[in-house]
Amino acid sequence: MAQRTNLPRRSSPPPAPASGLDGFFGITARGSTLAREVRGGVVTFFTMAYIVVLNPLILGFAKDADGAFLGGGPGDGSNLPAIAAGTALVAGVMTILMGVIANYPLALATGLGLNAFVAFAIASQMTWADAMGLVVLEGLIILVLVLTGFRTAVFHAVPAQLKIAISVGIGLFIALIGFVDAGFVRRTAEGPVPVQLGTDGFVNGWPTFVFILGLVLVIALWVRKVTGAILLAIVATTVVAIIVEAVGKIGPQVEGDKVNPVGWNLVIPGLPDTIIDTPHLDTVGQFSLFGSIERVGFVAAVLLVFTLMLADFFDTMGTMTAIGHEAGLLDSEGLPPRTEAILVVDSIAAAAGGAAGVSSNTSYIESASGVGEGARTGLASVVTGVLFLLSMVFAPLVRVIPSEAAVPALVLVGFLMMQQVKEIDWDDLEIAIPAFLTIVLMPFTYSITVGIGAGFVTYVLLKVLRGKAGTIHPLMWVCAALFVVYFAIDPIKSLLGVG
């Protein structure tokens, strides 16, 4: 019999620490892969690339108080390339910073709704430089609130189920954006019904059918668990769109004075005439920090900054929570990792958008499409940001993809975010009613801020009515009061005698 020796048991060597991109972004630690991060970044870019086209159309044709157009020019569209380049530049730089500093799969670009407010409610009272100066001020104020911990403290004060309602509401909101941008849902020309299916209650027009094809395709690929389902659907649907346009010569919905209700919404698909174009950055640096005060007075300027700030303040909180929930990155308190870093970058982006003359930049819920493709780290944001920077030069390629081919991804992601609704206690009226209003008012008013505000105000009101005022976090009182001011901003301005 062999002699038994009591040798120490060999332990397996510890796993080698991740290095390179994996080590910096923690790709493996978050259960992702390099391929997923790249695909997610590409998909997010494609679902957001419309802003490079849309932002110039919103800002470029609006006159300021002196009758001038942003970026110069006589208003014939010659200023649009400069606005597009500035839009892509800020989106690219800030999205890369979000990825590197905050390591979060969240992309940023000019905020829709905010840009319209700047164009039609602010610039109409002053010069474009003054209006962009207000945007810079708003971003700097929010940055101070982040650095002092106030913005994060507010986030902690919001009840967990109300945060879930915000995420669900955003899901419905982006699904509606997808349906509207595709022409599947439209306004009615007349009558008591505000919206309808297609034109005259019927689905017609090849662009809408391209969207339906894309939606069916992305759902089919998703339920079959095909790798890269969203990206494959966008590419395939774009190819179909190019063929449809080449054969049918459909054209845009609006061209000069002509309206074609069955045309393409924003981008006419087709092979570009040129691949590379030289970017122009004429809007960058065109802002006056305090010019608005001289133009409209201190009180009016403060109210305008307050309105901008409140919208920016809560939109990002809701967006980053929704993205984190979808990616499984939230902690036990419902907070994403590096929350303060996310909010710092977002605040800087708001100021950067004003400094570049393209309106406030904010976090985009379309990032959820990249998360749906598997993105879990900031590497996806870096990929998205690089593509935005490349789009400055390769703008013709961006214009190849029509919104009808990209927005089916938003509808799918809306469904994924809607699944969280089961986590709300619908038997508890103190949370159920505020949650309901939060969810439905986002798509019904086309505003994330309105939904959040209605939920906050109703939550505080119900607690007071049921004798539980003492259980309300002090910051929830503050937020509810601010939202009351936000909703009553026009009567307040009238009382103060400001326009």
C-alpha positions as CSV (number, residue, x, y, z in Angstrom):
1,M,0.0,0.0,0.0
2,A,1.4,3.4,-0.9
3,Q,2.0,5.8,1.9
4,R,-0.4,8.7,2.1
5,T,1.1,12.1,2.4
6,N,-0.7,15.1,3.8
7,L,0.2,17.6,1.1
8,P,-1.6,20.9,1.0
9,R,-4.4,21.0,-1.6
10,R,-3.6,23.1,-4.6
11,S,-6.0,25.9,-5.1
12,S,-6.8,27.1,-8.6
13,P,-5.1,30.4,-9.5
14,P,-7.3,33.5,-9.2
15,P,-8.7,34.7,-12.4
16,A,-6.5,37.3,-14.1
17,P,-7.8,40.8,-13.8
18,A,-9.4,42.1,-16.9
19,S,-7.3,44.4,-19.0
20,G,-7.7,46.8,-21.9
21,L,-11.2,47.8,-22.8
22,D,-12.7,45.1,-20.7
23,G,-10.8,46.3,-17.6
24,F,-11.6,49.9,-18.1
25,F,-15.3,49.6,-18.9
26,G,-15.9,46.4,-16.9
27,I,-17.5,44.7,-19.9
28,T,-17.3,41.1,-18.5
29,A,-18.2,42.2,-15.0
30,R,-21.5,43.6,-16.3
31,G,-22.2,40.4,-18.2
32,S,-21.6,41.9,-21.7
33,T,-19.2,41.4,-24.5
34,L,-17.2,43.6,-26.8
35,A,-19.5,42.7,-29.7
36,R,-22.6,43.6,-27.8
37,E,-21.3,47.0,-26.8
38,V,-20.3,47.8,-30.3
39,R,-23.7,46.7,-31.7
40,G,-25.5,48.5,-28.9
41,G,-23.6,51.8,-29.7
42,V,-24.3,51.5,-33.4
43,V,-28.0,50.8,-32.8
44,T,-28.3,53.8,-30.4
45,F,-26.7,56.0,-33.0
46,F,-29.1,54.9,-35.7
47,T,-32.1,55.5,-33.5
48,M,-30.8,59.0,-32.6
49,A,-29.3,60.1,-35.9
50,Y,-32.5,61.8,-36.8
51,I,-31.6,64.6,-34.5
52,V,-28.8,65.7,-36.9
53,V,-31.5,66.2,-39.5
54,L,-34.4,67.3,-37.3
55,N,-32.7,69.9,-35.0
56,P,-31.7,72.1,-38.0
57,L,-35.3,72.0,-39.2
58,I,-36.6,73.2,-35.8
59,L,-33.9,75.9,-35.2
60,G,-32.9,76.9,-38.7
61,F,-36.2,78.4,-39.9
62,A,-37.1,80.3,-36.7
63,K,-36.5,84.1,-36.6
64,D,-35.2,85.8,-33.4
65,A,-36.6,89.1,-32.2
66,D,-34.5,91.0,-34.7
67,G,-35.6,88.8,-37.6
68,A,-32.3,87.0,-37.9
69,F,-31.8,83.2,-38.4
70,L,-29.5,81.0,-36.3
71,G,-26.2,80.5,-38.1
72,G,-26.8,83.4,-40.4
73,G,-28.2,83.3,-43.9
74,P,-31.5,84.6,-45.5
75,G,-33.7,81.8,-44.2
76,D,-33.5,79.7,-47.4
77,G,-31.9,76.7,-45.6
78,S,-28.3,77.7,-46.3
79,N,-27.7,77.7,-42.5
80,L,-28.9,74.2,-41.9
81,P,-25.5,72.4,-42.6
82,A,-23.8,74.5,-39.9
83,I,-26.5,73.7,-37.3
84,A,-26.3,70.0,-38.3
85,A,-22.6,69.9,-37.9
86,G,-22.8,71.7,-34.5
87,T,-25.5,69.2,-33.4
88,A,-23.4,66.2,-34.3
89,L,-20.3,67.7,-32.7
90,V,-21.8,68.3,-29.3
91,A,-23.7,65.0,-29.3
92,G,-20.5,63.2,-30.2
93,V,-18.2,64.8,-27.6
94,M,-20.7,64.6,-24.8
95,T,-21.7,61.1,-25.5
96,I,-18.1,60.0,-25.5
97,L,-17.6,61.8,-22.1
98,M,-20.6,60.0,-20.7
99,G,-19.0,56.7,-21.7
100,V,-15.5,57.4,-20.5
101,I,-16.4,59.4,-17.3
102,A,-19.6,57.7,-16.2
103,N,-19.2,54.3,-17.9
104,Y,-23.0,54.3,-18.7
105,P,-24.7,53.3,-21.9
106,L,-26.4,56.6,-22.2
107,A,-26.2,58.9,-25.2
108,L,-26.8,62.6,-25.4
109,A,-27.9,65.1,-28.0
110,T,-30.0,68.2,-28.5
111,G,-33.2,67.8,-26.5
112,L,-36.4,67.6,-28.5
113,G,-39.0,69.9,-27.0
114,L,-36.3,72.0,-25.4
115,N,-35.1,73.1,-28.8
116,A,-38.6,74.0,-29.8
117,F,-39.0,76.0,-26.6
118,V,-35.7,77.8,-27.3
119,A,-36.7,78.6,-30.9
120,F,-40.3,79.7,-30.5
121,A,-40.5,80.9,-26.8
122,I,-37.1,82.3,-26.1
123,A,-35.4,83.4,-29.3
124,S,-38.6,85.2,-30.4
125,Q,-38.0,87.6,-27.4
126,M,-34.3,88.3,-28.0
127,T,-31.4,87.5,-30.3
128,W,-30.2,83.9,-30.9
129,A,-27.0,84.7,-29.1
130,D,-29.0,85.9,-26.0
131,A,-31.2,82.8,-26.2
132,M,-28.2,80.4,-26.3
133,G,-26.7,82.3,-23.4
134,L,-29.7,81.4,-21.3
135,V,-29.2,77.8,-22.2
136,V,-25.6,78.0,-21.0
137,L,-26.7,79.6,-17.7
138,E,-29.3,76.9,-17.2
139,G,-26.7,74.2,-17.7
140,L,-24.2,75.8,-15.3
141,I,-26.9,76.2,-12.6
142,I,-27.8,72.5,-12.9
143,L,-24.1,71.6,-12.7
144,V,-23.9,73.5,-9.3
145,L,-27.0,71.6,-8.1
146,V,-25.3,68.3,-9.0
147,L,-21.9,69.2,-7.4
148,T,-23.7,70.3,-4.1
149,G,-25.5,67.0,-4.0
150,F,-29.0,68.5,-4.3
151,R,-29.9,66.8,-7.6
152,T,-28.9,63.3,-6.3
153,A,-30.7,64.0,-3.0
154,V,-33.9,64.7,-4.9
155,F,-33.5,61.4,-6.7
156,H,-33.2,59.6,-3.3
157,A,-36.4,61.3,-2.1
158,V,-38.6,59.9,-4.9
159,P,-40.5,56.7,-3.9
160,A,-39.2,53.6,-5.7
161,Q,-42.6,52.8,-7.3
162,L,-42.9,56.3,-8.7
163,K,-39.5,55.8,-10.3
164,I,-40.8,52.7,-11.9
165,A,-43.9,54.6,-13.2
166,I,-41.5,57.1,-14.7
167,S,-39.7,54.3,-16.6
168,V,-43.0,52.8,-17.8
169,G,-44.3,56.2,-18.9
170,I,-41.1,56.8,-20.9
171,G,-41.5,53.4,-22.5
172,L,-45.0,54.3,-23.7
173,F,-43.8,57.8,-24.7
174,I,-41.0,56.5,-27.0
175,A,-43.3,53.9,-28.5
176,L,-45.7,56.7,-29.4
177,I,-42.7,58.6,-30.9
178,G,-42.0,55.6,-33.0
179,F,-45.6,55.3,-34.3
180,V,-45.9,59.1,-34.9
181,D,-42.5,59.4,-36.7
182,A,-43.5,56.5,-38.9
183,G,-46.9,58.1,-39.9
184,F,-48.7,55.1,-38.4
185,V,-50.4,57.4,-35.9
186,R,-51.3,60.9,-37.1
187,R,-53.4,64.0,-36.2
188,T,-56.8,64.2,-37.6
189,A,-57.6,67.0,-40.0
190,E,-60.9,67.8,-38.3
191,G,-63.4,66.4,-35.8
192,P,-63.3,65.6,-32.1
193,V,-60.8,62.7,-32.3
194,P,-57.2,64.1,-31.9
195,V,-55.3,61.2,-33.5
196,Q,-56.0,58.3,-35.8
197,L,-54.5,55.4,-37.7
198,G,-52.6,56.7,-40.7
199,T,-54.4,59.1,-42.9
200,D,-58.2,59.1,-42.7
201,G,-58.2,56.1,-40.4
202,F,-56.4,53.8,-42.8
203,V,-52.8,52.7,-43.2
204,N,-51.6,54.0,-46.6
205,G,-48.4,55.1,-48.2
206,W,-45.4,52.9,-48.8
207,P,-43.3,54.6,-46.0
208,T,-45.8,53.5,-43.4
209,F,-45.8,49.9,-44.8
210,V,-42.0,50.0,-44.6
211,F,-42.3,50.8,-40.9
212,I,-44.8,47.9,-40.4
213,L,-42.4,45.6,-42.2
214,G,-39.6,46.8,-39.9
215,L,-41.7,46.4,-36.8
216,V,-42.7,42.8,-37.8
217,L,-39.1,42.0,-38.6
218,V,-37.6,43.3,-35.4
219,I,-40.2,41.5,-33.3
220,A,-39.7,38.3,-35.2
221,L,-35.9,38.5,-34.8
222,W,-36.3,39.4,-31.1
223,V,-38.6,36.6,-30.1
224,R,-36.3,34.2,-32.0
225,K,-33.4,35.6,-29.9
226,V,-31.4,36.4,-33.0
227,T,-28.1,38.2,-32.2
228,G,-28.1,41.8,-33.4
229,A,-31.9,41.7,-33.9
230,I,-32.5,45.5,-33.8
231,L,-29.5,46.4,-35.9
232,L,-30.3,43.7,-38.5
233,A,-33.9,44.9,-38.7
234,I,-32.8,48.6,-39.2
235,V,-30.3,47.6,-42.0
236,A,-32.8,45.3,-43.8
237,T,-35.6,47.8,-43.6
238,T,-33.4,50.5,-44.9
239,V,-32.5,48.4,-47.9
240,V,-36.2,47.8,-48.6
241,A,-36.9,51.6,-48.2
242,I,-34.2,52.5,-50.7
243,I,-35.7,50.0,-53.2
244,V,-39.3,51.3,-52.6
245,E,-38.2,54.9,-53.2
246,A,-36.2,54.0,-56.3
247,V,-39.2,52.3,-57.8
248,G,-42.0,54.4,-56.5
249,K,-40.4,57.9,-56.5
250,I,-42.5,58.8,-53.4
251,G,-40.7,61.9,-52.1
252,P,-41.0,63.8,-48.9
253,Q,-44.1,64.6,-46.9
254,V,-43.4,68.4,-47.3
255,E,-41.6,70.0,-50.1
256,G,-42.0,73.8,-50.4
257,D,-45.7,74.5,-50.5
258,K,-46.6,71.0,-51.5
259,V,-47.8,68.4,-48.9
260,N,-47.7,64.7,-49.6
261,P,-49.3,62.9,-46.7
262,V,-48.0,59.5,-47.8
263,G,-44.4,60.7,-48.3
264,W,-41.3,60.0,-46.2
265,N,-41.3,61.8,-42.9
266,L,-37.7,63.2,-42.5
267,V,-35.2,61.4,-44.7
268,I,-35.8,60.2,-48.3
269,P,-34.0,56.9,-48.6
270,G,-31.6,56.5,-51.4
271,L,-27.9,56.1,-52.2
272,P,-26.1,59.4,-51.5
273,D,-24.6,61.5,-54.3
274,T,-21.6,62.2,-52.2
275,I,-20.0,60.3,-49.3
276,I,-18.0,63.1,-47.6
277,D,-18.9,66.7,-46.9
278,T,-16.9,69.4,-45.2
279,P,-18.5,70.3,-41.9
280,H,-19.2,74.0,-41.0
281,L,-19.3,75.1,-37.4
282,D,-20.6,78.7,-37.8
283,T,-22.9,78.4,-34.7
284,V,-20.2,77.4,-32.3
285,G,-19.4,80.1,-29.7
286,Q,-22.3,82.3,-30.8
287,F,-23.8,83.0,-27.4
288,S,-24.1,86.0,-25.0
289,L,-24.2,84.9,-21.4
290,F,-26.1,87.9,-19.9
291,G,-27.5,89.6,-23.0
292,S,-31.0,88.3,-22.3
293,I,-31.2,90.3,-19.1
294,E,-30.5,93.5,-21.0
295,R,-33.1,92.5,-23.6
296,V,-36.1,91.2,-21.6
297,G,-35.3,92.1,-18.0
298,F,-34.1,90.1,-15.0
299,V,-37.4,88.7,-13.9
300,A,-38.4,87.4,-17.4
301,A,-34.9,85.9,-17.9
302,V,-35.1,84.1,-14.5
303,L,-38.4,82.6,-15.4
304,L,-37.2,81.4,-18.8
305,V,-34.1,79.8,-17.2
306,F,-36.3,78.2,-14.5
307,T,-38.6,76.7,-17.2
308,L,-35.6,75.3,-19.1
309,M,-33.9,74.0,-15.9
310,L,-37.0,72.2,-14.5
311,A,-37.5,70.3,-17.8
312,D,-33.8,69.3,-18.0
313,F,-33.6,68.5,-14.3
314,F,-36.2,65.7,-14.2
315,D,-36.0,64.4,-17.8
316,T,-32.5,63.1,-17.2
317,M,-33.4,61.6,-13.9
318,G,-36.2,59.6,-15.5
319,T,-34.2,58.7,-18.5
320,M,-31.1,57.4,-16.7
321,T,-33.4,55.3,-14.3
322,A,-35.3,53.8,-17.2
323,I,-32.0,52.9,-19.0
324,G,-30.6,51.4,-15.8
325,H,-33.6,49.4,-15.1
326,E,-33.7,48.0,-18.6
327,A,-30.0,47.1,-18.3
328,G,-30.2,45.7,-14.8
329,L,-27.7,48.2,-13.5
330,L,-29.8,49.8,-10.7
331,D,-28.9,49.3,-7.0
332,S,-31.3,48.5,-4.2
333,E,-32.2,52.2,-4.0
334,G,-33.0,52.4,-7.7
335,L,-29.8,54.3,-8.5
336,P,-27.5,53.6,-11.4
337,P,-23.7,53.3,-10.8
338,R,-21.8,56.6,-10.8
339,T,-25.0,58.6,-10.6
340,E,-23.2,61.8,-9.8
341,A,-20.9,61.4,-12.8
342,I,-23.9,60.8,-15.1
343,L,-25.6,64.0,-13.8
344,V,-22.3,66.0,-14.1
345,V,-21.8,65.1,-17.7
346,D,-25.5,65.7,-18.5
347,S,-25.3,69.2,-16.9
348,I,-22.1,70.0,-18.8
349,A,-23.9,68.9,-22.0
350,A,-26.7,71.4,-21.4
351,A,-24.3,74.2,-21.2
352,A,-22.2,72.9,-24.1
353,G,-25.3,72.8,-26.4
354,G,-25.9,76.5,-25.7
355,A,-22.2,77.3,-26.2
356,A,-22.3,75.6,-29.6
357,G,-25.5,77.4,-30.6
358,V,-27.6,74.2,-31.0
359,S,-29.7,74.3,-27.8
360,S,-29.5,72.3,-24.6
361,N,-28.2,68.7,-24.9
362,T,-29.7,66.1,-22.7
363,S,-29.8,62.3,-22.2
364,Y,-31.7,60.4,-24.8
365,I,-34.2,57.6,-24.0
366,E,-33.4,56.2,-27.4
367,S,-30.3,54.8,-25.7
368,A,-32.7,52.1,-24.6
369,S,-32.5,50.6,-28.1
370,G,-28.8,50.0,-27.6
371,V,-29.4,48.5,-24.2
372,G,-32.0,46.3,-25.8
373,E,-29.2,45.1,-28.1
374,G,-27.1,44.2,-25.2
375,A,-25.1,47.3,-24.2
376,R,-24.3,47.6,-20.5
377,T,-21.2,49.8,-20.3
378,G,-19.9,53.2,-21.4
379,L,-18.1,51.6,-24.4
380,A,-21.4,51.6,-26.2
381,S,-21.7,55.4,-25.6
382,V,-18.1,55.9,-26.9
383,V,-19.1,54.0,-30.1
384,T,-22.3,56.2,-30.5
385,G,-20.3,59.3,-29.9
386,V,-17.6,58.5,-32.5
387,L,-20.4,57.8,-35.0
388,F,-21.9,61.2,-34.3
389,L,-18.5,62.8,-34.9
390,L,-18.1,60.8,-38.1
391,S,-21.6,62.0,-39.2
392,M,-20.2,65.5,-39.3
393,V,-18.2,64.4,-42.4
394,F,-20.4,61.6,-43.6
395,A,-23.7,63.4,-43.3
396,P,-24.9,62.0,-46.7
397,L,-24.7,58.4,-45.2
398,V,-26.7,59.4,-42.2
399,R,-29.5,60.7,-44.5
400,V,-29.8,57.3,-46.1
401,I,-31.7,55.8,-43.2
402,P,-35.3,57.0,-43.0
403,S,-37.0,57.3,-39.6
404,E,-39.5,54.7,-40.8
405,A,-36.7,52.1,-40.8
406,A,-35.2,53.2,-37.4
407,V,-38.2,53.8,-35.2
408,P,-39.5,50.2,-35.1
409,A,-36.7,49.7,-32.5
410,L,-38.4,52.3,-30.3
411,V,-41.7,50.5,-30.3
412,L,-40.0,47.2,-29.3
413,V,-38.1,49.0,-26.5
414,G,-41.3,50.6,-25.4
415,F,-42.8,47.1,-24.9
416,L,-39.7,46.0,-22.9
417,M,-40.0,49.0,-20.6
418,M,-43.7,48.5,-20.2
419,Q,-43.1,45.1,-18.6
420,Q,-42.0,46.9,-15.4
421,V,-45.6,48.0,-14.7
422,K,-46.3,44.8,-12.8
423,E,-44.0,46.0,-10.0
424,I,-46.4,48.8,-9.0
425,D,-48.9,48.1,-6.2
426,W,-52.1,49.1,-7.9
427,D,-54.1,48.4,-4.8
428,D,-52.3,51.3,-2.9
429,L,-54.1,54.4,-4.1
430,E,-51.5,56.7,-2.7
431,I,-49.0,55.4,-5.2
432,A,-51.3,53.9,-7.9
433,I,-53.0,57.2,-8.9
434,P,-49.7,59.2,-9.1
435,A,-48.1,56.3,-11.0
436,F,-51.1,56.2,-13.4
437,L,-50.9,59.9,-14.1
438,T,-47.2,59.7,-14.6
439,I,-47.5,56.9,-17.1
440,V,-50.3,58.2,-19.2
441,L,-49.5,61.9,-19.3
442,M,-46.0,61.4,-20.8
443,P,-47.4,60.1,-24.1
444,F,-50.7,62.1,-23.9
445,T,-48.8,65.4,-23.5
446,Y,-45.7,64.4,-25.5
447,S,-43.6,65.4,-22.4
448,I,-41.6,63.5,-19.9
449,T,-41.5,66.5,-17.6
450,V,-45.3,66.9,-17.5
451,G,-45.8,63.2,-16.5
452,I,-43.2,63.4,-13.7
453,G,-44.6,66.7,-12.5
454,A,-48.2,65.4,-12.3
455,G,-47.0,62.3,-10.4
456,F,-45.1,64.3,-7.9
457,V,-47.8,66.8,-7.2
458,T,-50.5,64.1,-7.0
459,Y,-48.4,62.0,-4.6
460,V,-47.9,64.9,-2.2
461,L,-51.6,65.9,-2.4
462,L,-52.9,62.4,-1.7
463,K,-50.6,62.0,1.3
464,V,-51.9,65.3,2.7
465,L,-55.5,64.3,2.1
466,R,-55.0,61.0,4.0
467,G,-53.3,62.7,6.9
468,K,-49.8,61.4,6.2
469,A,-48.1,64.7,5.4
470,G,-45.4,63.8,8.0
471,T,-44.2,60.9,5.9
472,I,-43.4,63.0,2.8
473,H,-39.7,63.6,2.3
474,P,-38.9,67.3,2.5
475,L,-37.5,67.4,-1.0
476,M,-40.7,65.9,-2.4
477,W,-42.4,69.0,-0.9
478,V,-39.9,71.2,-2.7
479,C,-40.2,69.4,-6.0
480,A,-44.0,69.4,-5.9
481,A,-44.0,73.1,-5.2
482,L,-41.6,73.8,-8.1
483,F,-43.8,71.7,-10.4
484,V,-46.9,73.8,-9.3
485,V,-45.0,76.9,-10.4
486,Y,-44.0,75.1,-13.6
487,F,-47.6,74.3,-14.5
488,A,-48.7,77.8,-13.5
489,I,-45.8,79.6,-15.2
490,D,-48.1,81.6,-17.7
491,P,-50.5,82.9,-15.0
492,I,-47.5,83.8,-12.9
493,K,-45.9,85.7,-15.7
494,S,-49.1,87.5,-16.3
495,L,-49.4,88.5,-12.7
496,L,-45.8,89.8,-12.8
497,G,-46.5,91.7,-16.0
498,V,-43.8,89.9,-18.1
499,G,-44.2,88.5,-21.5
